[in-house]
Amino acid sequence: MATESQTMDATTSVGATNIATSSRTNAPPTMPPTEKPKKFSGIDFKQWQQKMFFYLTTLCLQWFTSEDAPEVPEGSSNKDRFVIVEAWKHSDFLCKNYILSGLQDDLYNVYSGTKT
């Protein structure tokens, strides 16, 4: 049977390993997604906009609302260029569709065909 100090030592070393591993990946810290905002019906746009922006922030997608696609660095291989462009397109697609899914059906039908 493990003593309390052995259990604490094992827990501490596991926690330290997880922190060290996650620090090495340089991944941005993630937040658990918050509750999705109610669908926008055409009333109180500013309130809905702030809630949607916060929701996108928890999904790490908020910056796709204000930035253009990144320029691929000169001298990048075709494979790297493909990965950069496809990753951007995928995340941009997700961001746009989270916003569109936050609209009531009649508004969705109006805005679903827009490019930006």
C-alpha positions in Angstrom: 0.0 0.0 0.0 1.4 3.4 -1.0 1.9 6.0 1.7 0.4 9.4 1.4 3.8 11.0 0.6 4.5 8.4 -2.2 1.1 9.1 -3.7 1.8 12.9 -3.6 5.3 12.4 -5.1 3.8 10.3 -7.9 1.1 12.9 -8.5 3.6 15.8 -8.4 6.0 14.1 -10.9 3.1 13.3 -13.3 2.0 17.0 -13.1 5.5 18.2 -13.6 5.9 16.0 -16.6 2.6 17.2 -18.1 3.6 20.8 -17.6 7.1 20.3 -19.1 5.6 18.4 -22.1 3.0 21.0 -22.8 5.5 23.8 -22.4 7.7 22.3 -25.1 5.0 22.1 -27.6 4.6 25.9 -27.7 0.8 25.4 -28.2 -1.3 28.4 -27.2 -3.2 27.9 -23.9 -6.7 26.7 -24.7 -9.9 27.5 -22.8 -12.8 25.1 -22.6 -15.5 26.3 -25.0 -18.2 28.3 -23.3 -21.9 27.9 -24.0 -22.8 28.8 -27.6 -24.7 32.1 -27.8 -28.3 32.0 -28.6 -29.2 32.6 -32.3 -29.3 36.2 -33.4 -32.8 37.2 -34.4 -32.1 40.8 -35.4 -32.4 42.3 -31.9 -29.6 43.5 -29.7 -26.8 42.9 -32.2 -24.0 44.4 -30.0 -24.8 42.0 -27.2 -24.9 39.0 -29.5 -21.7 40.2 -31.3 -19.8 40.3 -27.9 -21.1 36.9 -26.9 -20.1 35.4 -30.3 -16.7 37.0 -30.1 -16.1 35.5 -26.7 -17.3 32.1 -27.9 -14.9 32.3 -30.8 -12.2 33.3 -28.4 -12.7 30.1 -26.4 -12.4 28.2 -29.6 -9.2 30.1 -30.5 -10.8 31.3 -33.7 -11.5 35.0 -32.9 -8.6 36.4 -34.9 -10.0 35.0 -38.1 -12.7 37.7 -37.9 -10.2 40.5 -38.4 -7.1 39.2 -40.1 -6.3 38.1 -43.7 -4.7 34.9 -44.7 -1.0 34.9 -43.8 1.6 35.3 -46.5 3.7 32.2 -47.0 7.4 32.9 -46.3 9.6 33.1 -49.3 11.5 29.9 -49.9 8.9 27.7 -48.3 8.6 24.2 -49.8 5.5 23.4 -51.7 4.5 21.0 -48.9 4.9 23.8 -46.2 3.0 26.2 -48.4 0.2 23.7 -48.8 0.0 23.0 -45.1 -0.1 26.7 -44.2 -2.8 27.6 -46.7 -4.9 24.6 -45.9 -4.7 25.1 -42.2 -5.8 28.8 -42.7 -8.7 27.8 -45.0 -9.9 25.2 -42.5 -9.9 27.5 -39.5 -11.4 30.3 -41.5 -14.1 28.0 -42.6 -14.8 26.9 -39.0 -15.0 30.5 -37.8 -17.3 31.7 -40.6 -19.7 28.7 -40.0 -19.8 29.1 -36.3 -20.9 32.7 -36.9 -23.4 31.7 -39.5 -24.8 28.9 -37.3 -25.4 31.6 -34.7 -28.0 33.3 -37.0 -31.7 32.4 -37.2 -32.6 30.6 -40.4 -34.0 33.6 -42.2 -30.7 35.5 -41.6 -28.6 32.5 -42.3 -30.2 32.2 -45.7 -29.3 35.9 -46.5 -25.7 35.7 -45.3 -24.6 32.1 -46.0 -23.4 33.0 -49.5 -21.2 35.9 -48.5 -17.4 35.6 -48.9 -16.3 37.6 -45.9 
